[in-house]
Structures are given as C-alpha cells and as structure tokens.
Amino acid sequence: MKEVIVVLLSVYALSACQSTSYDAYEMGELDEDSKAYTENKIADINTQLGAGYIANGHYERAMLKLKKALKAEPNYAQAHNYLGVLYNRLERPEKASQEFKIAMKLAPNNPSILNNYAIFLCEQKEFDQAQQLFKKVTNNRLYANRANAYQSAGWCALSNDKLELSEKLYRESLEINSDSPPSLLGLAKVNYKKESYLYAWSYFERFYKLSVLDADSLWLGINILNNLNAPDKNLLSSFELQLKSKYPDSDETKWFYQGKQEY
C-alpha cells in the first residue's frame, strides 16, 4: 500500500507542474514539438494514475485513466501494459493478451512489461512461455524489482508442480531480499508439498512474524503444525481460532470443520 501512495503523490506533484502546458495543449497553442512532449506527459501521468487505481481495486477509474493516456499517446507501451493487467483483473483474457502483445511490440525489452505478461501467461497455464519471459527479466541485473520477478517465477513453477524449480527461484528471490514474505510463504508451501515439514515450518515461522495471515496462510500453518512431531499446541489453537473467527465463510474454514487433513 505504501508504494501505491508514493506513486500517486508523485503523480499529483507532476500533474500540478504540467497544468500550464496542459491548458495550452487543450487550447491548441503549442507547437508540434511541445505538443508531442505534452502528449507524452499526459500519457505518463494517466498511466501512473491508472496503475494506482488498479492496485486499489478501482477498475472503472483505472480504465478511464488508461484510455485517456492512449488518447494522448496511442503508442504508449506502459498504458497498454496496465490495460493488460486491468483486463486480466476483469477476467477478459483475450483483451488482456491483446494489450500485452501491443506493449511487448512497442517495448520488447521492458522488464515490467515482460514480468506482467509472464504472470498473465502463467495464469493461463502457458507455463513454458511464462518461464522464458521470467528468465529474461531476472537476467536483467539493472532491473530494480528482480526479487519480485524471481518470486513470481517461483509461484509460476509451483503452480505447475515444478517443486525443485520453484524452490530454486524462491531462494534466488531471498538472496536479494531475505525478508520477502511471499517468497518465504512460497518456500513453506514447496517444502510442505515435499513433506519436508521441519523446513516448511522454518520458512512459515519467518513468514508469519512479518505478515498478517489470511485464510490460505492460516490453513497452511495449521497443516504444517499438525505434521510436526512436537507442534506448539498453543500456536496451533491460535491459528485455528483466527481461521474460524476471521474467515468463517472461507473454503479453508469449511475444510477445517470437515476434518480435512491436508493443504
């Protein structure tokens, strides 16, 4: 959430600085070079706003901003990128794929575009193609979010039951950011599936001390503890109580009451 707030604040500051040129643009008082510069800025501002709205779940507002960005600059790659993300959130995979492909054509080496498209492909079960794109991203040592890319690649491999690959990728993520909750949780899941319960617990213990537990992670924690020889009974009871009280309508709570014994 903090990252989103920082983005939005920077956008509003930039928007204020550009207000004069934007008014001149609207009135047709700029020369062609100035118009091109202003169009790019309008596209950039609205794209960042659109991305922020997506992050906060305001999809209608996001669509308006991203469409406005493309009206100003039809070939603005990041606007197409975030439209792909938005259409994917709206469960319109054909439109999402179309937008991602346009973004890729316009900026074939942009790591954030490659990463978002790889996530989309993984969700569509195009695992091999997704991993090829993730590899291009993680090989870019100048990319500031390489840890997140490794994390996403690890999640993708886990979704495809490639446990060894998933473990390797999550470990690469932790090499860059040792306190990445999603990577710690991912490694807990990998080791649980491998029936390495002590390792699973060691990662999960680090994870839950850094994060707020949701139904999925509480259910995983319960199952890991139930498979340990000497689990912390108080902690197990706490996880069970949190699951039942905070997420009474979740699938995980239904499984708990049904006596399901696995994650």
C-alpha positions in Angstrom: 0.0 0.0 0.0 2.8 2.5 0.8 4.3 2.0 -2.7 1.0 2.9 -4.3 0.7 6.0 -2.1 4.2 7.2 -3.1 3.3 6.7 -6.8 0.1 8.7 -6.5 1.8 11.6 -4.6 4.5 11.9 -7.2 1.9 11.9 -10.0 -0.1 14.6 -8.4 3.0 16.7 -8.0 3.9 16.2 -11.6 0.4 16.9 -12.7 0.5 20.3 -10.9 3.8 21.2 -12.6 2.3 20.4 -16.0 -1.0 22.2 -15.6 0.0 25.3 -17.7 1.3 23.3 -20.6 -1.8 21.0 -20.5 -4.1 24.0 -20.7 -2.1 25.3 -23.7 -2.3 21.9 -25.2 -6.1 21.8 -24.9 -6.3 25.3 -26.5 -4.1 24.3 -29.4 -1.5 27.0 -28.6 1.6 24.7 -28.6 3.9 24.0 -31.5 4.3 20.4 -32.7 7.4 19.6 -30.6 5.8 21.0 -27.5 2.6 19.1 -28.2 4.5 15.8 -28.6 6.2 16.4 -25.2 2.9 17.3 -23.5 1.1 14.3 -25.0 3.8 12.0 -23.6 3.5 13.6 -20.2 -0.3 13.3 -20.2 0.1 9.6 -21.2 2.6 9.1 -18.4 0.5 10.8 -15.7 -2.7 9.0 -16.6 -0.9 5.6 -16.8 0.5 6.0 -13.4 -2.9 7.1 -12.0 -4.5 4.1 -13.8 -1.9 1.7 -12.2 -2.7 3.2 -8.8 -6.4 2.7 -9.3 -5.8 -0.9 -10.3 -3.8 -1.5 -7.1 -6.7 -0.1 -5.1 -9.4 -2.0 -6.9 -11.0 1.0 -8.6 -11.2 -0.6 -12.0 -13.6 1.8 -13.7 -11.5 4.8 -12.8 -8.4 2.9 -14.0 -10.0 2.2 -17.3 -10.8 5.9 -17.8 -7.3 7.0 -17.0 -5.6 4.4 -19.2 -7.9 5.2 -22.1 -7.1 8.8 -21.6 -3.4 8.0 -21.7 -3.8 6.2 -25.0 -5.9 9.0 -26.5 -2.9 11.3 -25.8 -0.3 8.8 -27.0 -1.6 5.7 -28.7 1.8 4.0 -28.7 2.5 4.5 -25.0 3.7 1.0 -24.1 3.1 1.2 -20.3 -0.5 2.2 -20.9 -1.0 -0.9 -22.9 0.8 -2.9 -20.3 -1.5 -1.8 -17.5 -4.6 -2.2 -19.7 -3.4 -5.8 -20.0 -3.2 -6.1 -16.2 -6.7 -4.4 -15.9 -8.4 -6.7 -18.4 -6.9 -9.7 -16.7 -8.3 -8.5 -13.4 -11.7 -8.1 -15.1 -11.4 -11.7 -16.4 -11.2 -10.8 -20.0 -8.1 -12.8 -21.0 -8.4 -12.2 -24.8 -8.3 -8.4 -24.4 -5.5 -8.7 -21.8 -3.5 -10.8 -24.2 -4.1 -8.3 -27.0 -2.9 -5.4 -24.8 0.2 -7.2 -23.5 1.2 -8.1 -27.1 0.9 -4.5 -28.2 3.0 -3.4 -25.2 5.6 -6.1 -26.0 5.8 -5.0 -29.6 6.3 -1.3 -28.5 8.9 -2.1 -25.8 10.2 -5.6 -26.3 12.9 -5.4 -23.6 10.9 -3.5 -20.9 11.2 -5.8 -17.8 8.0 -4.7 -16.1 6.0 -5.4 -19.2 7.7 -8.8 -19.6 7.1 -9.6 -16.0 3.4 -8.7 -16.1 2.9 -10.7 -19.3 4.7 -13.7 -17.8 2.3 -13.6 -14.8 -0.7 -13.5 -17.2 0.7 -16.4 -19.2 1.2 -18.4 -16.1 -2.4 -17.8 -15.0 -3.4 -19.1 -18.5 -1.3 -22.2 -17.8 1.2 -21.2 -20.5 4.0 -22.2 -18.1 6.9 -22.7 -20.5 6.4 -19.4 -22.3 5.9 -17.7 -18.9 9.2 -19.0 -17.6 11.1 -17.9 -20.7 9.9 -14.4 -20.1 10.7 -14.5 -16.4 14.2 -15.6 -17.2 14.7 -12.6 -19.5 13.5 -10.4 -16.6 15.7 -12.0 -13.9 18.7 -11.9 -16.2 18.4 -8.1 -16.3 20.6 -7.1 -13.4 19.7 -3.5 -13.8 16.0 -4.2 -13.1 15.2 -2.9 -9.6 12.5 -5.5 -9.0 14.4 -8.7 -9.8 13.5 -10.1 -6.4 9.8 -9.8 -7.2 10.4 -11.4 -10.6 12.1 -14.4 -9.1 9.2 -14.6 -6.6 6.6 -14.5 -9.4 8.6 -17.2 -11.4 8.7 -19.3 -8.2 5.0 -19.0 -7.8 4.5 -19.9 -11.5 6.7 -23.0 -11.1 4.8 -24.1 -8.0 1.5 -23.7 -9.9 2.9 -26.2 -12.4 4.1 -28.6 -9.6 7.7 -28.0 -10.5 8.8 -28.1 -6.9 12.6 -28.1 -7.4 12.5 -25.2 -9.9 10.1 -23.3 -7.6 12.4 -23.8 -4.6 15.4 -22.6 -6.6 13.6 -19.5 -7.8 12.2 -18.6 -4.4 15.7 -18.9 -3.0 17.0 -16.6 -5.6 14.4 -14.1 -4.5 15.6 -14.4 -0.9 19.2 -13.9 -1.9 18.2 -10.4 -3.0 15.6 -9.7 -0.3 15.9 -12.0 2.7 12.6 -10.8 4.3 10.3 -11.2 1.3 7.1 -12.6 2.8 5.7 -14.1 -0.4 9.0 -15.9 -1.1 9.1 -17.3 2.5 5.5 -18.4 2.2 6.2 -19.9 -1.2 9.1 -21.9 0.2 6.9 -23.1 3.1 4.4 -24.4 0.5 7.1 -26.1 -1.6 8.5 -27.9 1.4 5.1 -28.9 2.7 4.4 -30.5 -0.7 7.7 -32.2 -0.5 6.7 -33.5 3.0 9.7 -31.7 4.5 7.7 -30.4 7.4 10.5 -29.0 9.5 11.8 -26.9 6.6 8.3 -25.9 5.8 7.8 -24.7 9.4 11.1 -22.8 9.5 10.1 -20.8 6.5 6.5 -20.4 7.7 7.6 -19.2 11.1 9.7 -16.4 9.5 6.8 -15.6 7.2 4.1 -15.2 9.9 6.3 -12.9 12.0 6.4 -10.5 9.1 2.8 -10.7 7.8 -0.9 -10.6 8.5 -2.2 -14.1 8.0 -5.1 -14.7 5.6 -7.2 -17.9 5.3 -4.8 -19.5 2.9 -1.7 -19.0 5.1 -3.5 -19.9 8.3 -4.6 -23.2 6.7 -1.1 -23.9 5.6 0.2 -23.1 9.1 -2.3 -25.4 10.7 -1.4 -28.3 8.4 2.3 -27.8 8.9 1.9 -27.8 12.7 -0.3 -30.9 12.5 2.5 -32.8 10.7 5.2 -31.9 13.2 6.2 -34.4 15.9 6.0 -31.8 18.7 4.0 -28.8 17.5 3.3 -25.7 19.5 -0.3 -26.6 20.7 -1.0 -23.0 21.8 0.0 -21.6 18.4 -2.0 -24.3 16.6 -5.1 -23.3 18.7 -4.4 -19.7 17.9 -4.3 -20.3 14.2 -7.5 -22.4 14.3 -9.3 -19.7 16.2 -8.2 -17.0 13.8 -9.3 -19.0 10.8 -12.7 -19.7 12.3 -13.3 -16.2 13.6 -11.8 -14.0 10.8 -12.7 -16.1 7.8 -15.9 -18.1 8.7 -17.1 -18.3 5.1 -13.8 -19.3 3.5 -13.1 -22.7 1.9 -10.3 -23.2 4.4 -12.7 -22.9 7.3 -15.1 -25.4 5.6 -12.2 -27.8 5.2 -11.3 -27.4 8.8 -14.8 -28.3 10.0 -14.9 -31.2 7.6 -11.7 -32.6 9.1 -9.6 -32.3 6.0 -6.1 -33.2 6.8 -4.1 -31.7 4.0 -3.3 -28.3 2.5 
